[in-house]
Amino acid sequence: MTKVAIVYFSGYGHTVKQAQAVEKGAAAVCDTTLITIDAEGNITPEQWETLKASSAIIFGCPTYMGGAPWQFKKFADASSKPWFEQAWKDKIAAGFTNSASMNGDKGSTVSYLMTLAMQHGMAWVGTGMIASSTKAATRNDVNFLGGFSGALAQSPADSSPDEGPFPGDLETARLFGERVANWAKKAA
């Protein structure tokens, strides 16, 4: 059975909404599990086993100061144990991020997530979505932020998790989760 794990960190509650949207899309295709990296950068031994048993791993975190937060980096560093075993080799990988500004150097974070996946010998899947970049485009269109390597979202710095990410970004995340799950199913 194809299984997708979504492992993420959320500092203020905005990125958890993006993770849940990714999960909703992936769950339309196969079995999915959300794994939350805690405030100390840890996941449980059982969650490590879930990652090992998954066909695809989708990484997610906010972009802080131009990159991934330390909690996600601690998780990534701890993934050296599965790396030594090549436990994630040839799994499907993908990633998503959220920040307060429209750009916020989200690309740096997605590049970091992609590099982590490449270190593990995983196969990266992008969004496969055309950017909403015409004059007629609105802020709530799918892929308004133009993410190709990973799903991008924006939550204004003064917004609560109830106010951000925007609906179009959450729909982008949902479609992204569905795409990744379909690739995992094809690869299985």
C-alpha positions in Angstrom: 0.0 0.0 0.0 1.3 3.5 -0.9 1.9 5.6 2.1 2.8 9.3 2.3 4.3 11.0 5.3 4.2 14.8 5.8 6.8 15.8 8.3 6.8 19.5 9.2 7.5 22.2 11.8 5.1 25.1 12.4 6.1 27.9 14.8 3.0 30.0 14.9 0.3 27.7 13.5 0.2 29.0 9.9 2.4 26.2 8.4 0.3 23.5 10.1 -2.7 24.7 8.0 -0.5 24.3 4.9 0.5 20.8 6.1 -3.1 19.9 6.7 -4.0 21.0 3.2 -1.2 18.9 1.7 -2.4 16.0 3.8 -6.0 16.5 2.5 -4.8 16.2 -1.1 -2.5 13.2 -0.5 -5.3 11.5 1.5 -7.5 11.6 -1.6 -5.0 9.2 -3.2 -3.5 7.0 -0.5 -2.8 6.5 3.2 -1.2 9.6 4.8 0.3 10.5 8.1 1.1 14.0 9.5 4.2 14.1 11.6 4.8 17.3 13.6 8.3 18.2 14.6 8.0 19.5 18.1 9.2 22.8 19.5 12.5 21.2 20.5 13.1 19.8 17.0 12.2 16.2 17.8 9.9 13.4 16.5 9.2 10.1 18.2 10.9 6.8 17.4 7.5 5.6 16.1 7.4 8.6 13.7 10.9 7.7 12.5 9.5 4.3 11.7 6.6 5.8 9.8 9.0 7.8 7.7 11.0 4.6 6.9 7.8 2.8 5.9 6.4 5.6 3.7 6.6 5.6 -0.1 6.9 9.4 -0.1 8.0 12.0 2.4 6.9 15.6 2.1 9.0 18.1 4.1 7.5 21.3 5.3 8.5 24.3 7.4 8.1 28.1 7.6 10.8 30.3 6.2 12.5 32.3 8.9 15.3 34.7 8.2 15.8 33.3 4.7 15.8 29.6 5.5 14.4 26.7 7.5 14.0 27.2 11.3 16.4 25.4 13.7 13.8 22.9 14.8 13.6 21.6 11.2 17.3 21.6 10.9 17.7 19.6 14.0 15.3 17.0 12.5 17.3 17.1 9.3 20.5 16.5 11.1 19.0 13.6 13.0 18.0 12.1 9.7 21.7 11.1 9.3 20.8 7.8 11.0 18.3 6.8 8.2 20.9 8.2 5.7 23.5 5.8 6.9 21.1 2.9 6.3 19.9 4.5 3.0 16.4 4.0 4.4 14.9 6.8 2.3 16.7 6.1 -0.9 14.5 6.1 -4.0 11.4 7.4 -2.1 9.5 10.2 -3.6 10.2 13.6 -1.9 8.6 17.0 -2.0 8.5 20.2 0.1 6.5 23.3 1.0 7.1 26.5 3.0 5.3 29.6 4.3 6.5 33.0 5.3 5.1 36.4 6.1 6.2 38.2 2.9 5.3 37.4 -0.7 8.9 36.2 -1.3 10.7 36.0 2.0 13.4 33.9 0.4 11.1 30.9 0.3 13.2 29.6 -2.6 16.1 29.2 -0.3 14.0 27.0 2.1 12.7 24.9 -0.8 16.2 24.5 -2.1 17.3 23.4 1.4 14.5 20.8 1.5 15.4 19.6 -1.9 19.1 19.3 -1.0 18.1 17.2 2.1 16.1 14.9 -0.2 19.0 14.6 -2.6 21.4 13.7 0.2 19.0 10.8 1.0 18.9 9.7 -2.7 15.2 10.6 -3.0 13.4 11.6 -6.2 12.0 15.2 -6.0 8.5 16.1 -7.2 7.6 19.8 -7.9 4.2 21.4 -8.1 3.6 20.8 -11.8 1.4 24.0 -11.7 1.5 27.0 -14.0 1.8 30.2 -12.0 -1.1 32.6 -11.9 0.7 35.4 -13.5 -1.7 37.2 -15.8 -3.3 40.6 -15.3 -6.6 38.8 -14.5 -5.0 36.8 -11.7 -6.1 37.3 -8.1 -4.4 36.7 -4.8 -6.5 33.6 -4.2 -5.7 31.8 -7.5 -3.9 28.6 -7.4 -0.1 29.0 -7.4 -0.3 32.8 -7.3 3.2 32.8 -5.7 4.6 30.9 -8.6 6.2 27.9 -6.9 7.5 25.2 -9.2 10.0 23.4 -7.0 7.6 23.3 -4.0 4.3 24.6 -2.7 4.6 28.2 -1.4 2.2 30.1 1.0 2.1 33.5 2.5 0.6 34.5 5.8 0.9 38.2 6.8 3.0 38.8 9.8 0.1 40.2 11.8 -2.4 37.5 10.8 -3.6 34.7 13.0 -3.6 31.2 11.8 -7.3 31.7 11.1 -6.4 34.5 8.6 -3.5 32.9 6.8 -2.4 31.2 4.6 -4.7 32.5 2.0 -7.3 30.2 0.4 -5.5 30.0 -2.9 -2.3 29.0 -1.2 -4.2 26.3 0.7 -5.7 25.0 -2.5 -2.2 25.0 -4.1 -1.1 22.9 -1.1 -4.0 20.5 -1.5 -3.3 20.0 -5.2 0.4 19.6 -4.5 -0.3 16.8 -1.9 -2.5 15.0 -4.4 0.2 15.3 -7.1 2.9 13.9 -4.8 0.7 11.0 -3.7 0.0 10.2 -7.3 3.7 10.1 -8.1 4.3 7.9 -5.1 1.5 5.5 -6.3 3.0 5.4 -9.8 6.5 4.7 -8.3 5.3 1.9 -6.0 
